[in-house]
Amino acid sequence: MPKIAKTAKRVRWILFFLVLGLILLSVGLAVFSEKPWTIPPTEKAQKNPLSLSEANLSAARQIYSNKCANCHGDTGKGDGSEAMMYDPLPSDLTNAAHMRKLSDGEIFYQISEGRKPMPSFKKKLTEEQRWQLVLLVRSFSVPATTGSSAAASPDLAKDKK
């Protein structure tokens, strides 16, 4: 076999293993980068001090439109105009099964602290504004009904009984 052919074959093998290594590295990083939220128990236990009202939802809609909709989408499906730019993708706030598992305190903590790629809103929004967003986020996963609007927040619905 000519020397040039041996060199070309060696280069191809080296490139093959480099590409294979990069693929394995990418898969490994993707698997290990998505860690669950670690939320302190005291934060999880917090109850929303605001009542579910049209005034609170209206205020939250304005904040959501300005700060959240680009990623989470107008209706909270995680399909905003900038959503595809991020890894992990923004959460689907309409997923009722997932949202039922979260307490108001957990949602408030996630909004407040953020986690890449989502920014922290602790210094950008007041505490009241963040609690208003919790009410709005809850409303995305509740089907529209003609009944009581307390269903939008399981924590609030418990308090009203």
C-alpha beads as a LAMMPS data file, in Angstrom:
LAMMPS data file: protein, C-alpha beads

161 atoms
160 bonds

1 atom types
1 bond types

-500.0 500.0 xlo xhi
-500.0 500.0 ylo yhi
-500.0 500.0 zlo zhi

Masses

1 110.0

Atoms # bond

1 1 1 0.000 0.000 0.000
2 1 1 1.462 3.394 -0.951
3 1 1 2.462 5.722 1.869
4 1 1 -0.157 8.348 0.885
5 1 1 -2.958 5.775 1.097
6 1 1 -1.811 4.688 4.579
7 1 1 -1.698 8.305 5.744
8 1 1 -5.170 9.009 4.317
9 1 1 -6.551 5.908 6.021
10 1 1 -4.994 6.936 9.337
11 1 1 -6.427 10.460 9.019
12 1 1 -9.891 9.024 8.337
13 1 1 -9.695 6.833 11.453
14 1 1 -8.532 9.756 13.554
15 1 1 -11.390 11.920 12.243
16 1 1 -13.871 9.090 12.846
17 1 1 -12.824 8.747 16.484
18 1 1 -12.802 12.511 16.990
19 1 1 -16.355 12.804 15.650
20 1 1 -17.462 9.800 17.706
21 1 1 -15.878 11.364 20.807
22 1 1 -17.663 14.674 20.182
23 1 1 -20.979 12.900 19.764
24 1 1 -20.514 10.965 23.015
25 1 1 -19.442 14.144 24.815
26 1 1 -22.541 15.990 23.562
27 1 1 -24.856 13.188 24.642
28 1 1 -23.158 13.002 28.034
29 1 1 -23.475 16.731 28.600
30 1 1 -27.138 16.677 27.580
31 1 1 -27.922 13.824 29.961
32 1 1 -26.139 15.309 32.947
33 1 1 -27.041 18.966 32.426
34 1 1 -30.759 18.665 33.217
35 1 1 -30.866 18.457 36.976
36 1 1 -34.115 18.727 38.915
37 1 1 -34.815 21.905 40.832
38 1 1 -33.546 21.874 44.404
39 1 1 -36.018 23.976 46.341
40 1 1 -35.694 24.435 50.109
41 1 1 -38.643 22.974 52.068
42 1 1 -39.444 26.372 53.603
43 1 1 -39.807 27.833 50.108
44 1 1 -41.988 24.932 48.921
45 1 1 -44.332 25.461 51.858
46 1 1 -45.012 29.132 51.099
47 1 1 -48.612 29.996 50.289
48 1 1 -49.592 32.698 47.862
49 1 1 -50.676 35.722 49.908
50 1 1 -52.669 37.117 46.976
51 1 1 -56.188 36.144 46.114
52 1 1 -57.188 35.054 42.663
53 1 1 -58.801 38.141 41.147
54 1 1 -59.125 39.715 37.758
55 1 1 -57.003 42.666 38.952
56 1 1 -54.112 40.356 39.929
57 1 1 -54.405 38.315 36.738
58 1 1 -54.542 41.453 34.604
59 1 1 -51.413 42.852 36.241
60 1 1 -49.681 39.486 35.816
61 1 1 -50.636 39.292 32.132
62 1 1 -48.798 42.549 31.443
63 1 1 -45.685 41.332 33.257
64 1 1 -45.892 37.942 31.558
65 1 1 -46.261 39.551 28.153
66 1 1 -43.158 41.703 28.710
67 1 1 -40.892 39.263 30.554
68 1 1 -42.025 35.685 29.906
69 1 1 -43.981 35.265 26.657
70 1 1 -40.930 35.410 24.379
71 1 1 -39.849 32.059 25.794
72 1 1 -42.924 30.453 27.358
73 1 1 -45.317 31.612 24.614
74 1 1 -48.484 33.678 24.830
75 1 1 -50.469 30.788 26.285
76 1 1 -47.659 29.195 28.311
77 1 1 -46.978 26.210 26.054
78 1 1 -43.219 26.869 25.967
79 1 1 -43.449 27.852 22.304
80 1 1 -42.446 31.507 22.396
81 1 1 -40.558 33.176 19.562
82 1 1 -37.221 32.693 21.370
83 1 1 -37.923 29.236 22.836
84 1 1 -35.917 27.246 20.317
85 1 1 -32.764 29.211 21.170
86 1 1 -32.544 27.603 24.607
87 1 1 -31.506 24.285 26.021
88 1 1 -33.362 23.158 27.996
89 1 1 -36.509 24.401 26.310
90 1 1 -38.857 26.587 28.361
91 1 1 -41.386 24.695 30.458
92 1 1 -44.859 23.980 29.150
93 1 1 -46.953 25.772 31.751
94 1 1 -50.143 24.216 30.344
95 1 1 -49.096 20.708 31.437
96 1 1 -51.713 20.166 34.141
97 1 1 -50.168 16.963 35.512
98 1 1 -46.816 18.670 36.060
99 1 1 -48.288 21.892 37.399
100 1 1 -50.444 20.010 39.946
101 1 1 -47.234 18.584 41.435
102 1 1 -45.854 22.068 42.131
103 1 1 -46.835 24.142 45.136
104 1 1 -47.286 27.886 44.803
105 1 1 -44.050 28.259 46.780
106 1 1 -42.145 26.162 44.250
107 1 1 -43.406 28.222 41.323
108 1 1 -42.608 31.437 43.201
109 1 1 -39.087 30.157 43.937
110 1 1 -38.484 29.223 40.293
111 1 1 -39.617 32.648 39.105
112 1 1 -37.564 34.383 41.788
113 1 1 -34.317 32.433 41.473
114 1 1 -34.373 31.362 37.847
115 1 1 -32.038 28.752 36.409
116 1 1 -30.146 28.944 33.166
117 1 1 -31.351 29.795 30.662
118 1 1 -34.196 31.431 32.643
119 1 1 -33.105 34.586 34.450
120 1 1 -33.801 35.396 38.068
121 1 1 -36.635 37.861 38.583
122 1 1 -35.974 38.458 42.284
123 1 1 -34.459 41.900 41.621
124 1 1 -36.431 42.659 38.447
125 1 1 -39.937 42.203 39.864
126 1 1 -41.463 42.974 43.228
127 1 1 -42.595 40.147 45.486
128 1 1 -46.208 41.035 44.715
129 1 1 -45.554 40.857 40.959
130 1 1 -43.951 37.423 41.312
131 1 1 -46.936 36.152 43.322
132 1 1 -49.246 37.572 40.639
133 1 1 -47.279 35.572 38.068
134 1 1 -47.819 32.437 40.159
135 1 1 -51.584 33.009 39.855
136 1 1 -51.305 33.487 36.092
137 1 1 -49.018 30.487 35.596
138 1 1 -51.524 28.330 37.470
139 1 1 -54.327 29.585 35.215
140 1 1 -52.546 28.248 32.103
141 1 1 -52.950 24.640 33.229
142 1 1 -56.579 24.909 34.320
143 1 1 -59.245 24.367 31.660
144 1 1 -61.588 27.299 31.216
145 1 1 -64.758 26.699 33.190
146 1 1 -67.802 28.666 34.121
147 1 1 -67.337 27.719 37.771
148 1 1 -65.181 29.237 40.463
149 1 1 -61.849 30.725 39.462
150 1 1 -60.317 29.303 42.667
151 1 1 -59.502 26.182 40.666
152 1 1 -56.614 28.087 39.108
153 1 1 -54.585 27.574 42.273
154 1 1 -54.846 24.360 44.265
155 1 1 -53.215 26.092 47.259
156 1 1 -55.771 28.890 47.099
157 1 1 -58.658 26.511 46.557
158 1 1 -57.709 24.641 49.756
159 1 1 -57.590 27.915 51.700
160 1 1 -61.068 28.947 50.557
161 1 1 -62.712 25.756 51.892

Bonds

1 1 1 2
2 1 2 3
3 1 3 4
4 1 4 5
5 1 5 6
6 1 6 7
7 1 7 8
8 1 8 9
9 1 9 10
10 1 10 11
11 1 11 12
12 1 12 13
13 1 13 14
14 1 14 15
15 1 15 16
16 1 16 17
17 1 17 18
18 1 18 19
19 1 19 20
20 1 20 21
21 1 21 22
22 1 22 23
23 1 23 24
24 1 24 25
25 1 25 26
26 1 26 27
27 1 27 28
28 1 28 29
29 1 29 30
30 1 30 31
31 1 31 32
32 1 32 33
33 1 33 34
34 1 34 35
35 1 35 36
36 1 36 37
37 1 37 38
38 1 38 39
39 1 39 40
40 1 40 41
41 1 41 42
42 1 42 43
43 1 43 44
44 1 44 45
45 1 45 46
46 1 46 47
47 1 47 48
48 1 48 49
49 1 49 50
50 1 50 51
51 1 51 52
52 1 52 53
53 1 53 54
54 1 54 55
55 1 55 56
56 1 56 57
57 1 57 58
58 1 58 59
59 1 59 60
60 1 60 61
61 1 61 62
62 1 62 63
63 1 63 64
64 1 64 65
65 1 65 66
66 1 66 67
67 1 67 68
68 1 68 69
69 1 69 70
70 1 70 71
71 1 71 72
72 1 72 73
73 1 73 74
74 1 74 75
75 1 75 76
76 1 76 77
77 1 77 78
78 1 78 79
79 1 79 80
80 1 80 81
81 1 81 82
82 1 82 83
83 1 83 84
84 1 84 85
85 1 85 86
86 1 86 87
87 1 87 88
88 1 88 89
89 1 89 90
90 1 90 91
91 1 91 92
92 1 92 93
93 1 93 94
94 1 94 95
95 1 95 96
96 1 96 97
97 1 97 98
98 1 98 99
99 1 99 100
100 1 100 101
101 1 101 102
102 1 102 103
103 1 103 104
104 1 104 105
105 1 105 106
106 1 106 107
107 1 107 108
108 1 108 109
109 1 109 110
110 1 110 111
111 1 111 112
112 1 112 113
113 1 113 114
114 1 114 115
115 1 115 116
116 1 116 117
117 1 117 118
118 1 118 119
119 1 119 120
120 1 120 121
121 1 121 122
122 1 122 123
123 1 123 124
124 1 124 125
125 1 125 126
126 1 126 127
127 1 127 128
128 1 128 129
129 1 129 130
130 1 130 131
131 1 131 132
132 1 132 133
133 1 133 134
134 1 134 135
135 1 135 136
136 1 136 137
137 1 137 138
138 1 138 139
139 1 139 140
140 1 140 141
141 1 141 142
142 1 142 143
143 1 143 144
144 1 144 145
145 1 145 146
146 1 146 147
147 1 147 148
148 1 148 149
149 1 149 150
150 1 150 151
151 1 151 152
152 1 152 153
153 1 153 154
154 1 154 155
155 1 155 156
156 1 156 157
157 1 157 158
158 1 158 159
159 1 159 160
160 1 160 161
